[in-house]
Amino acid sequence: MTAPAAAEDIRRVMADVLGVDAGVLGPDASPETVAAWDSVQHLSLIIALEQEFAVRFAPEEIEEAVSVAAVIDLVHRKQR
């Protein structure tokens, strides 16, 4: 089992995929506040997170990932 991902590592992956500075990805950042976070980038984000942190998300979990805080929580839950 791998060590749980740090929130900073998750934000780094998110920033890389979305093409934004990690500093703009506060806990409340969402598709409504980050212009680059559209439906296509959302799927790219999910794939990148799955690959980076060796987790798999169910469709309903993908729909839950509606903010940075929700994504961090989701990754941490999957790593337990």
PDB file of N, CA, C and O in Angstrom:
ATOM      1  N   MET A   1       0.844  -1.179   0.000  1.00  0.00           N
ATOM      2  CA  MET A   1       0.000   0.000   0.000  1.00  0.00           C
ATOM      3  C   MET A   1       0.888   1.241   0.000  1.00  0.00           C
ATOM      4  O   MET A   1       1.906   1.286   0.691  1.00  0.00           O
ATOM      5  N   THR A   2       0.501   2.232  -0.769  1.00  0.00           N
ATOM      6  CA  THR A   2       1.272   3.465  -0.828  1.00  0.00           C
ATOM      7  C   THR A   2       0.811   4.416   0.259  1.00  0.00           C
ATOM      8  O   THR A   2      -0.289   4.276   0.795  1.00  0.00           O
ATOM      9  N   ALA A   3       1.653   5.378   0.579  1.00  0.00           N
ATOM     10  CA  ALA A   3       1.300   6.388   1.578  1.00  0.00           C
ATOM     11  C   ALA A   3       0.195   7.279   1.029  1.00  0.00           C
ATOM     12  O   ALA A   3       0.156   7.537  -0.174  1.00  0.00           O
ATOM     13  N   PRO A   4      -0.694   7.748   1.878  1.00  0.00           N
ATOM     14  CA  PRO A   4      -1.754   8.645   1.414  1.00  0.00           C
ATOM     15  C   PRO A   4      -1.171   9.898   0.767  1.00  0.00           C
ATOM     16  O   PRO A   4      -0.157  10.435   1.213  1.00  0.00           O
ATOM     17  N   ALA A   5      -1.823  10.340  -0.274  1.00  0.00           N
ATOM     18  CA  ALA A   5      -1.366  11.526  -0.990  1.00  0.00           C
ATOM     19  C   ALA A   5      -1.563  12.766  -0.131  1.00  0.00           C
ATOM     20  O   ALA A   5      -2.580  12.909   0.548  1.00  0.00           O
ATOM     21  N   ALA A   6      -0.596  13.646  -0.166  1.00  0.00           N
ATOM     22  CA  ALA A   6      -0.719  14.920   0.524  1.00  0.00           C
ATOM     23  C   ALA A   6      -1.603  15.842  -0.303  1.00  0.00           C
ATOM     24  O   ALA A   6      -1.632  15.751  -1.530  1.00  0.00           O
ATOM     25  N   ALA A   7      -2.312  16.715   0.363  1.00  0.00           N
ATOM     26  CA  ALA A   7      -3.188  17.665  -0.330  1.00  0.00           C
ATOM     27  C   ALA A   7      -2.399  18.483  -1.352  1.00  0.00           C
ATOM     28  O   ALA A   7      -2.913  18.800  -2.424  1.00  0.00           O
ATOM     29  N   GLU A   8      -1.152  18.824  -1.021  1.00  0.00           N
ATOM     30  CA  GLU A   8      -0.331  19.603  -1.951  1.00  0.00           C
ATOM     31  C   GLU A   8      -0.048  18.816  -3.231  1.00  0.00           C
ATOM     32  O   GLU A   8      -0.025  19.384  -4.323  1.00  0.00           O
ATOM     33  N   ASP A   9       0.169  17.506  -3.089  1.00  0.00           N
ATOM     34  CA  ASP A   9       0.418  16.671  -4.265  1.00  0.00           C
ATOM     35  C   ASP A   9      -0.823  16.589  -5.149  1.00  0.00           C
ATOM     36  O   ASP A   9      -0.724  16.618  -6.375  1.00  0.00           O
ATOM     37  N   ILE A  10      -1.974  16.487  -4.525  1.00  0.00           N
ATOM     38  CA  ILE A  10      -3.223  16.434  -5.287  1.00  0.00           C
ATOM     39  C   ILE A  10      -3.438  17.753  -6.013  1.00  0.00           C
ATOM     40  O   ILE A  10      -3.806  17.765  -7.188  1.00  0.00           O
ATOM     41  N   ARG A  11      -3.210  18.871  -5.314  1.00  0.00           N
ATOM     42  CA  ARG A  11      -3.353  20.189  -5.960  1.00  0.00           C
ATOM     43  C   ARG A  11      -2.355  20.353  -7.097  1.00  0.00           C
ATOM     44  O   ARG A  11      -2.669  20.973  -8.114  1.00  0.00           O
ATOM     45  N   ARG A  12      -1.147  19.798  -6.932  1.00  0.00           N
ATOM     46  CA  ARG A  12      -0.142  19.887  -7.996  1.00  0.00           C
ATOM     47  C   ARG A  12      -0.625  19.180  -9.254  1.00  0.00           C
ATOM     48  O   ARG A  12      -0.496  19.715 -10.355  1.00  0.00           O
ATOM     49  N   VAL A  13      -1.180  17.982  -9.098  1.00  0.00           N
ATOM     50  CA  VAL A  13      -1.711  17.248 -10.246  1.00  0.00           C
ATOM     51  C   VAL A  13      -2.859  18.032 -10.872  1.00  0.00           C
ATOM     52  O   VAL A  13      -2.941  18.152 -12.094  1.00  0.00           O
ATOM     53  N   MET A  14      -3.734  18.559 -10.040  1.00  0.00           N
ATOM     54  CA  MET A  14      -4.858  19.337 -10.553  1.00  0.00           C
ATOM     55  C   MET A  14      -4.372  20.557 -11.330  1.00  0.00           C
ATOM     56  O   MET A  14      -4.885  20.851 -12.410  1.00  0.00           O
ATOM     57  N   ALA A  15      -3.390  21.263 -10.790  1.00  0.00           N
ATOM     58  CA  ALA A  15      -2.854  22.446 -11.456  1.00  0.00           C
ATOM     59  C   ALA A  15      -2.225  22.077 -12.796  1.00  0.00           C
ATOM     60  O   ALA A  15      -2.407  22.785 -13.787  1.00  0.00           O
ATOM     61  N   ASP A  16      -1.490  20.973 -12.827  1.00  0.00           N
ATOM     62  CA  ASP A  16      -0.869  20.524 -14.078  1.00  0.00           C
ATOM     63  C   ASP A  16      -1.920  20.231 -15.137  1.00  0.00           C
ATOM     64  O   ASP A  16      -1.788  20.660 -16.283  1.00  0.00           O
ATOM     65  N   VAL A  17      -2.957  19.503 -14.758  1.00  0.00           N
ATOM     66  CA  VAL A  17      -3.999  19.129 -15.719  1.00  0.00           C
ATOM     67  C   VAL A  17      -4.773  20.352 -16.189  1.00  0.00           C
ATOM     68  O   VAL A  17      -5.064  20.494 -17.377  1.00  0.00           O
ATOM     69  N   LEU A  18      -5.101  21.230 -15.256  1.00  0.00           N
ATOM     70  CA  LEU A  18      -5.924  22.391 -15.595  1.00  0.00           C
ATOM     71  C   LEU A  18      -5.111  23.535 -16.184  1.00  0.00           C
ATOM     72  O   LEU A  18      -5.676  24.496 -16.707  1.00  0.00           O
ATOM     73  N   GLY A  19      -3.799  23.438 -16.101  1.00  0.00           N
ATOM     74  CA  GLY A  19      -2.943  24.485 -16.665  1.00  0.00           C
ATOM     75  C   GLY A  19      -3.033  25.792 -15.901  1.00  0.00           C
ATOM     76  O   GLY A  19      -2.988  26.872 -16.490  1.00  0.00           O
ATOM     77  N   VAL A  20      -3.159  25.690 -14.581  1.00  0.00           N
ATOM     78  CA  VAL A  20      -3.230  26.883 -13.743  1.00  0.00           C
ATOM     79  C   VAL A  20      -2.184  26.788 -12.637  1.00  0.00           C
ATOM     80  O   VAL A  20      -1.619  25.720 -12.397  1.00  0.00           O
ATOM     81  N   ASP A  21      -1.935  27.891 -11.977  1.00  0.00           N
ATOM     82  CA  ASP A  21      -1.039  27.908 -10.836  1.00  0.00           C
ATOM     83  C   ASP A  21      -1.738  27.245  -9.655  1.00  0.00           C
ATOM     84  O   ASP A  21      -2.918  27.496  -9.410  1.00  0.00           O
ATOM     85  N   ALA A  22      -1.025  26.409  -8.930  1.00  0.00           N
ATOM     86  CA  ALA A  22      -1.617  25.709  -7.787  1.00  0.00           C
ATOM     87  C   ALA A  22      -2.157  26.681  -6.748  1.00  0.00           C
ATOM     88  O   ALA A  22      -3.052  26.326  -5.980  1.00  0.00           O
ATOM     89  N   GLY A  23      -1.631  27.893  -6.710  1.00  0.00           N
ATOM     90  CA  GLY A  23      -2.080  28.890  -5.762  1.00  0.00           C
ATOM     91  C   GLY A  23      -3.533  29.311  -5.944  1.00  0.00           C
ATOM     92  O   GLY A  23      -4.161  29.785  -4.997  1.00  0.00           O
ATOM     93  N   VAL A  24      -4.073  29.146  -7.144  1.00  0.00           N
ATOM     94  CA  VAL A  24      -5.481  29.520  -7.372  1.00  0.00           C
ATOM     95  C   VAL A  24      -6.428  28.393  -6.981  1.00  0.00           C
ATOM     96  O   VAL A  24      -7.646  28.565  -7.024  1.00  0.00           O
ATOM     97  N   LEU A  25      -5.884  27.249  -6.603  1.00  0.00           N
ATOM     98  CA  LEU A  25      -6.711  26.090  -6.289  1.00  0.00           C
ATOM     99  C   LEU A  25      -6.910  25.941  -4.782  1.00  0.00           C
ATOM    100  O   LEU A  25      -6.448  24.977  -4.171  1.00  0.00           O
ATOM    101  N   GLY A  26      -7.599  26.902  -4.206  1.00  0.00           N
ATOM    102  CA  GLY A  26      -7.961  26.812  -2.804  1.00  0.00           C
ATOM    103  C   GLY A  26      -9.042  25.762  -2.625  1.00  0.00           C
ATOM    104  O   GLY A  26      -9.544  25.227  -3.613  1.00  0.00           O
ATOM    105  N   PRO A  27      -9.413  25.454  -1.389  1.00  0.00           N
ATOM    106  CA  PRO A  27     -10.386  24.394  -1.125  1.00  0.00           C
ATOM    107  C   PRO A  27     -11.728  24.576  -1.833  1.00  0.00           C
ATOM    108  O   PRO A  27     -12.378  23.597  -2.200  1.00  0.00           O
ATOM    109  N   ASP A  28     -12.139  25.833  -2.024  1.00  0.00           N
ATOM    110  CA  ASP A  28     -13.440  26.096  -2.641  1.00  0.00           C
ATOM    111  C   ASP A  28     -13.385  26.249  -4.151  1.00  0.00           C
ATOM    112  O   ASP A  28     -14.421  26.446  -4.786  1.00  0.00           O
ATOM    113  N   ALA A  29     -12.193  26.161  -4.741  1.00  0.00           N
ATOM    114  CA  ALA A  29     -12.084  26.273  -6.197  1.00  0.00           C
ATOM    115  C   ALA A  29     -12.890  25.141  -6.840  1.00  0.00           C
ATOM    116  O   ALA A  29     -12.886  24.006  -6.363  1.00  0.00           O
ATOM    117  N   SER A  30     -13.575  25.475  -7.924  1.00  0.00           N
ATOM    118  CA  SER A  30     -14.485  24.524  -8.566  1.00  0.00           C
ATOM    119  C   SER A  30     -14.580  24.844 -10.054  1.00  0.00           C
ATOM    120  O   SER A  30     -13.983  25.815 -10.517  1.00  0.00           O
ATOM    121  N   PRO A  31     -15.322  24.039 -10.804  1.00  0.00           N
ATOM    122  CA  PRO A  31     -15.512  24.359 -12.216  1.00  0.00           C
ATOM    123  C   PRO A  31     -16.150  25.740 -12.427  1.00  0.00           C
ATOM    124  O   PRO A  31     -15.970  26.351 -13.480  1.00  0.00           O
ATOM    125  N   GLU A  32     -16.881  26.219 -11.444  1.00  0.00           N
ATOM    126  CA  GLU A  32     -17.501  27.536 -11.558  1.00  0.00           C
ATOM    127  C   GLU A  32     -16.499  28.673 -11.364  1.00  0.00           C
ATOM    128  O   GLU A  32     -16.734  29.786 -11.832  1.00  0.00           O
ATOM    129  N   THR A  33     -15.389  28.407 -10.682  1.00  0.00           N
ATOM    130  CA  THR A  33     -14.416  29.468 -10.393  1.00  0.00           C
ATOM    131  C   THR A  33     -13.114  29.328 -11.161  1.00  0.00           C
ATOM    132  O   THR A  33     -12.310  30.259 -11.185  1.00  0.00           O
ATOM    133  N   VAL A  34     -12.890  28.176 -11.791  1.00  0.00           N
ATOM    134  CA  VAL A  34     -11.667  27.938 -12.578  1.00  0.00           C
ATOM    135  C   VAL A  34     -12.102  27.702 -14.024  1.00  0.00           C
ATOM    136  O   VAL A  34     -12.651  26.651 -14.355  1.00  0.00           O
ATOM    137  N   ALA A  35     -11.852  28.686 -14.873  1.00  0.00           N
ATOM    138  CA  ALA A  35     -12.331  28.641 -16.254  1.00  0.00           C
ATOM    139  C   ALA A  35     -11.878  27.389 -17.010  1.00  0.00           C
ATOM    140  O   ALA A  35     -12.622  26.864 -17.839  1.00  0.00           O
ATOM    141  N   ALA A  36     -10.675  26.913 -16.732  1.00  0.00           N
ATOM    142  CA  ALA A  36     -10.137  25.756 -17.460  1.00  0.00           C
ATOM    143  C   ALA A  36     -10.766  24.435 -17.025  1.00  0.00           C
ATOM    144  O   ALA A  36     -10.557  23.414 -17.681  1.00  0.00           O
ATOM    145  N   TRP A  37     -11.526  24.431 -15.939  1.00  0.00           N
ATOM    146  CA  TRP A  37     -12.099  23.202 -15.375  1.00  0.00           C
ATOM    147  C   TRP A  37     -13.451  22.939 -16.031  1.00  0.00           C
ATOM    148  O   TRP A  37     -14.501  23.130 -15.417  1.00  0.00           O
ATOM    149  N   ASP A  38     -13.409  22.500 -17.284  1.00  0.00           N
ATOM    150  CA  ASP A  38     -14.644  22.157 -17.988  1.00  0.00           C
ATOM    151  C   ASP A  38     -14.840  20.642 -17.950  1.00  0.00           C
ATOM    152  O   ASP A  38     -14.071  19.935 -17.298  1.00  0.00           O
ATOM    153  N   SER A  39     -15.849  20.145 -18.633  1.00  0.00           N
ATOM    154  CA  SER A  39     -16.169  18.714 -18.558  1.00  0.00           C
ATOM    155  C   SER A  39     -15.053  17.838 -19.124  1.00  0.00           C
ATOM    156  O   SER A  39     -14.794  16.754 -18.602  1.00  0.00           O
ATOM    157  N   VAL A  40     -14.400  18.294 -20.171  1.00  0.00           N
ATOM    158  CA  VAL A  40     -13.310  17.513 -20.760  1.00  0.00           C
ATOM    159  C   VAL A  40     -12.118  17.486 -19.795  1.00  0.00           C
ATOM    160  O   VAL A  40     -11.523  16.434 -19.565  1.00  0.00           O
ATOM    161  N   GLN A  41     -11.781  18.633 -19.241  1.00  0.00           N
ATOM    162  CA  GLN A  41     -10.666  18.692 -18.296  1.00  0.00           C
ATOM    163  C   GLN A  41     -10.997  17.937 -17.013  1.00  0.00           C
ATOM    164  O   GLN A  41     -10.098  17.416 -16.352  1.00  0.00           O
ATOM    165  N   HIS A  42     -12.266  17.873 -16.657  1.00  0.00           N
ATOM    166  CA  HIS A  42     -12.668  17.116 -15.477  1.00  0.00           C
ATOM    167  C   HIS A  42     -12.319  15.637 -15.663  1.00  0.00           C
ATOM    168  O   HIS A  42     -11.780  15.000 -14.758  1.00  0.00           O
ATOM    169  N   LEU A  43     -12.628  15.106 -16.829  1.00  0.00           N
ATOM    170  CA  LEU A  43     -12.294  13.702 -17.105  1.00  0.00           C
ATOM    171  C   LEU A  43     -10.783  13.499 -17.160  1.00  0.00           C
ATOM    172  O   LEU A  43     -10.276  12.483 -16.683  1.00  0.00           O
ATOM    173  N   SER A  44     -10.069  14.449 -17.734  1.00  0.00           N
ATOM    174  CA  SER A  44      -8.608  14.370 -17.764  1.00  0.00           C
ATOM    175  C   SER A  44      -8.045  14.399 -16.350  1.00  0.00           C
ATOM    176  O   SER A  44      -7.082  13.699 -16.039  1.00  0.00           O
ATOM    177  N   LEU A  45      -8.653  15.214 -15.500  1.00  0.00           N
ATOM    178  CA  LEU A  45      -8.241  15.312 -14.106  1.00  0.00           C
ATOM    179  C   LEU A  45      -8.444  13.985 -13.387  1.00  0.00           C
ATOM    180  O   LEU A  45      -7.559  13.532 -12.662  1.00  0.00           O
ATOM    181  N   ILE A  46      -9.582  13.370 -13.578  1.00  0.00           N
ATOM    182  CA  ILE A  46      -9.882  12.088 -12.939  1.00  0.00           C
ATOM    183  C   ILE A  46      -8.874  11.028 -13.377  1.00  0.00           C
ATOM    184  O   ILE A  46      -8.361  10.275 -12.549  1.00  0.00           O
ATOM    185  N   ILE A  47      -8.595  10.971 -14.663  1.00  0.00           N
ATOM    186  CA  ILE A  47      -7.639   9.997 -15.189  1.00  0.00           C
ATOM    187  C   ILE A  47      -6.251  10.237 -14.600  1.00  0.00           C
ATOM    188  O   ILE A  47      -5.569   9.292 -14.203  1.00  0.00           O
ATOM    189  N   ALA A  48      -5.836  11.499 -14.544  1.00  0.00           N
ATOM    190  CA  ALA A  48      -4.515  11.824 -13.990  1.00  0.00           C
ATOM    191  C   ALA A  48      -4.425  11.443 -12.515  1.00  0.00           C
ATOM    192  O   ALA A  48      -3.407  10.912 -12.072  1.00  0.00           O
ATOM    193  N   LEU A  49      -5.486  11.711 -11.756  1.00  0.00           N
ATOM    194  CA  LEU A  49      -5.496  11.356 -10.338  1.00  0.00           C
ATOM    195  C   LEU A  49      -5.447   9.840 -10.154  1.00  0.00           C
ATOM    196  O   LEU A  49      -4.733   9.340  -9.285  1.00  0.00           O
ATOM    197  N   GLU A  50      -6.201   9.117 -10.967  1.00  0.00           N
ATOM    198  CA  GLU A  50      -6.183   7.653 -10.886  1.00  0.00           C
ATOM    199  C   GLU A  50      -4.789   7.110 -11.158  1.00  0.00           C
ATOM    200  O   GLU A  50      -4.321   6.211 -10.460  1.00  0.00           O
ATOM    201  N   GLN A  51      -4.127   7.654 -12.168  1.00  0.00           N
ATOM    202  CA  GLN A  51      -2.793   7.178 -12.516  1.00  0.00           C
ATOM    203  C   GLN A  51      -1.761   7.570 -11.469  1.00  0.00           C
ATOM    204  O   GLN A  51      -0.932   6.751 -11.072  1.00  0.00           O
ATOM    205  N   GLU A  52      -1.810   8.810 -11.025  1.00  0.00           N
ATOM    206  CA  GLU A  52      -0.815   9.318 -10.079  1.00  0.00           C
ATOM    207  C   GLU A  52      -0.901   8.645  -8.708  1.00  0.00           C
ATOM    208  O   GLU A  52       0.122   8.367  -8.081  1.00  0.00           O
ATOM    209  N   PHE A  53      -2.127   8.385  -8.248  1.00  0.00           N
ATOM    210  CA  PHE A  53      -2.309   7.891  -6.894  1.00  0.00           C
ATOM    211  C   PHE A  53      -2.795   6.447  -6.820  1.00  0.00           C
ATOM    212  O   PHE A  53      -3.168   5.968  -5.749  1.00  0.00           O
ATOM    213  N   ALA A  54      -2.790   5.756  -7.957  1.00  0.00           N
ATOM    214  CA  ALA A  54      -3.143   4.333  -8.017  1.00  0.00           C
ATOM    215  C   ALA A  54      -4.496   4.050  -7.366  1.00  0.00           C
ATOM    216  O   ALA A  54      -4.623   3.168  -6.517  1.00  0.00           O
ATOM    217  N   VAL A  55      -5.502   4.817  -7.783  1.00  0.00           N
ATOM    218  CA  VAL A  55      -6.870   4.628  -7.301  1.00  0.00           C
ATOM    219  C   VAL A  55      -7.799   4.531  -8.502  1.00  0.00           C
ATOM    220  O   VAL A  55      -7.411   4.867  -9.621  1.00  0.00           O
ATOM    221  N   ARG A  56      -9.022   4.075  -8.272  1.00  0.00           N
ATOM    222  CA  ARG A  56     -10.051   4.018  -9.305  1.00  0.00           C
ATOM    223  C   ARG A  56     -11.317   4.648  -8.742  1.00  0.00           C
ATOM    224  O   ARG A  56     -11.702   4.386  -7.602  1.00  0.00           O
ATOM    225  N   PHE A  57     -11.955   5.479  -9.555  1.00  0.00           N
ATOM    226  CA  PHE A  57     -13.175   6.157  -9.131  1.00  0.00           C
ATOM    227  C   PHE A  57     -14.381   5.588  -9.855  1.00  0.00           C
ATOM    228  O   PHE A  57     -14.332   5.326 -11.057  1.00  0.00           O
ATOM    229  N   ALA A  58     -15.460   5.399  -9.118  1.00  0.00           N
ATOM    230  CA  ALA A  58     -16.740   4.984  -9.691  1.00  0.00           C
ATOM    231  C   ALA A  58     -17.393   6.218 -10.317  1.00  0.00           C
ATOM    232  O   ALA A  58     -17.082   7.345  -9.931  1.00  0.00           O
ATOM    233  N   PRO A  59     -18.300   6.011 -11.288  1.00  0.00           N
ATOM    234  CA  PRO A  59     -18.960   7.160 -11.926  1.00  0.00           C
ATOM    235  C   PRO A  59     -19.593   8.138 -10.939  1.00  0.00           C
ATOM    236  O   PRO A  59     -19.498   9.352 -11.123  1.00  0.00           O
ATOM    237  N   GLU A  60     -20.239   7.618  -9.892  1.00  0.00           N
ATOM    238  CA  GLU A  60     -20.864   8.527  -8.932  1.00  0.00           C
ATOM    239  C   GLU A  60     -19.826   9.316  -8.133  1.00  0.00           C
ATOM    240  O   GLU A  60     -20.099  10.434  -7.697  1.00  0.00           O
ATOM    241  N   GLU A  61     -18.644   8.743  -7.942  1.00  0.00           N
ATOM    242  CA  GLU A  61     -17.573   9.469  -7.255  1.00  0.00           C
ATOM    243  C   GLU A  61     -17.025  10.579  -8.142  1.00  0.00           C
ATOM    244  O   GLU A  61     -16.673  11.653  -7.654  1.00  0.00           O
ATOM    245  N   ILE A  62     -16.953  10.325  -9.428  1.00  0.00           N
ATOM    246  CA  ILE A  62     -16.484  11.341 -10.376  1.00  0.00           C
ATOM    247  C   ILE A  62     -17.408  12.554 -10.325  1.00  0.00           C
ATOM    248  O   ILE A  62     -16.949  13.694 -10.401  1.00  0.00           O
ATOM    249  N   GLU A  63     -18.696  12.309 -10.198  1.00  0.00           N
ATOM    250  CA  GLU A  63     -19.670  13.400 -10.119  1.00  0.00           C
ATOM    251  C   GLU A  63     -19.540  14.177  -8.816  1.00  0.00           C
ATOM    252  O   GLU A  63     -19.912  15.350  -8.764  1.00  0.00           O
ATOM    253  N   GLU A  64     -19.018  13.547  -7.756  1.00  0.00           N
ATOM    254  CA  GLU A  64     -18.838  14.203  -6.457  1.00  0.00           C
ATOM    255  C   GLU A  64     -17.661  15.183  -6.458  1.00  0.00           C
ATOM    256  O   GLU A  64     -17.598  16.065  -5.601  1.00  0.00           O
ATOM    257  N   ALA A  65     -16.752  15.047  -7.379  1.00  0.00           N
ATOM    258  CA  ALA A  65     -15.517  15.827  -7.397  1.00  0.00           C
ATOM    259  C   ALA A  65     -15.788  17.234  -7.937  1.00  0.00           C
ATOM    260  O   ALA A  65     -15.366  17.580  -9.041  1.00  0.00           O
ATOM    261  N   VAL A  66     -16.496  18.033  -7.143  1.00  0.00           N
ATOM    262  CA  VAL A  66     -16.959  19.337  -7.618  1.00  0.00           C
ATOM    263  C   VAL A  66     -16.195  20.514  -7.021  1.00  0.00           C
ATOM    264  O   VAL A  66     -16.548  21.667  -7.271  1.00  0.00           O
ATOM    265  N   SER A  67     -15.162  20.243  -6.243  1.00  0.00           N
ATOM    266  CA  SER A  67     -14.304  21.296  -5.696  1.00  0.00           C
ATOM    267  C   SER A  67     -12.957  20.671  -5.351  1.00  0.00           C
ATOM    268  O   SER A  67     -12.810  19.449  -5.315  1.00  0.00           O
ATOM    269  N   VAL A  68     -11.998  21.522  -5.102  1.00  0.00           N
ATOM    270  CA  VAL A  68     -10.682  21.015  -4.713  1.00  0.00           C
ATOM    271  C   VAL A  68     -10.794  20.213  -3.424  1.00  0.00           C
ATOM    272  O   VAL A  68     -10.215  19.133  -3.315  1.00  0.00           O
ATOM    273  N   ALA A  69     -11.530  20.729  -2.449  1.00  0.00           N
ATOM    274  CA  ALA A  69     -11.702  20.015  -1.185  1.00  0.00           C
ATOM    275  C   ALA A  69     -12.347  18.652  -1.401  1.00  0.00           C
ATOM    276  O   ALA A  69     -11.941  17.671  -0.779  1.00  0.00           O
ATOM    277  N   ALA A  70     -13.346  18.580  -2.274  1.00  0.00           N
ATOM    278  CA  ALA A  70     -14.021  17.310  -2.554  1.00  0.00           C
ATOM    279  C   ALA A  70     -13.076  16.327  -3.239  1.00  0.00           C
ATOM    280  O   ALA A  70     -13.113  15.130  -2.952  1.00  0.00           O
ATOM    281  N   VAL A  71     -12.234  16.821  -4.137  1.00  0.00           N
ATOM    282  CA  VAL A  71     -11.270  15.952  -4.817  1.00  0.00           C
ATOM    283  C   VAL A  71     -10.265  15.400  -3.809  1.00  0.00           C
ATOM    284  O   VAL A  71      -9.967  14.205  -3.820  1.00  0.00           O
ATOM    285  N   ILE A  72      -9.746  16.252  -2.948  1.00  0.00           N
ATOM    286  CA  ILE A  72      -8.785  15.807  -1.934  1.00  0.00           C
ATOM    287  C   ILE A  72      -9.423  14.756  -1.033  1.00  0.00           C
ATOM    288  O   ILE A  72      -8.810  13.725  -0.756  1.00  0.00           O
ATOM    289  N   ASP A  73     -10.643  15.007  -0.576  1.00  0.00           N
ATOM    290  CA  ASP A  73     -11.348  14.053   0.278  1.00  0.00           C
ATOM    291  C   ASP A  73     -11.562  12.728  -0.451  1.00  0.00           C
ATOM    292  O   ASP A  73     -11.383  11.658   0.131  1.00  0.00           O
ATOM    293  N   LEU A  74     -11.938  12.802  -1.704  1.00  0.00           N
ATOM    294  CA  LEU A  74     -12.192  11.596  -2.493  1.00  0.00           C
ATOM    295  C   LEU A  74     -10.926  10.756  -2.644  1.00  0.00           C
ATOM    296  O   LEU A  74     -10.962   9.540  -2.456  1.00  0.00           O
ATOM    297  N   VAL A  75      -9.822  11.389  -2.977  1.00  0.00           N
ATOM    298  CA  VAL A  75      -8.562  10.659  -3.118  1.00  0.00           C
ATOM    299  C   VAL A  75      -8.177  10.014  -1.793  1.00  0.00           C
ATOM    300  O   VAL A  75      -7.779   8.850  -1.753  1.00  0.00           O
ATOM    301  N   HIS A  76      -8.298  10.774  -0.715  1.00  0.00           N
ATOM    302  CA  HIS A  76      -7.943  10.219   0.603  1.00  0.00           C
ATOM    303  C   HIS A  76      -8.837   9.038   0.974  1.00  0.00           C
ATOM    304  O   HIS A  76      -8.349   8.049   1.521  1.00  0.00           O
ATOM    305  N   ARG A  77     -10.133   9.121   0.686  1.00  0.00           N
ATOM    306  CA  ARG A  77     -11.035   7.995   0.984  1.00  0.00           C
ATOM    307  C   ARG A  77     -10.664   6.763   0.170  1.00  0.00           C
ATOM    308  O   ARG A  77     -10.739   5.645   0.679  1.00  0.00           O
ATOM    309  N   LYS A  78     -10.269   6.947  -1.073  1.00  0.00           N
ATOM    310  CA  LYS A  78      -9.916   5.817  -1.930  1.00  0.00           C
ATOM    311  C   LYS A  78      -8.607   5.170  -1.501  1.00  0.00           C
ATOM    312  O   LYS A  78      -8.377   3.996  -1.791  1.00  0.00           O
ATOM    313  N   GLN A  79      -7.754   5.907  -0.822  1.00  0.00           N
ATOM    314  CA  GLN A  79      -6.466   5.376  -0.403  1.00  0.00           C
ATOM    315  C   GLN A  79      -6.526   4.642   0.926  1.00  0.00           C
ATOM    316  O   GLN A  79      -5.517   4.080   1.352  1.00  0.00           O
ATOM    317  N   ARG A  80      -7.652   4.626   1.585  1.00  0.00           N
ATOM    318  CA  ARG A  80      -7.786   3.919   2.869  1.00  0.00           C
ATOM    319  C   ARG A  80      -7.903   2.448   2.663  1.00  0.00           C
ATOM    320  O   ARG A  80      -8.024   1.697   3.631  1.00  0.00           O
TER     321      ARG A  80
END
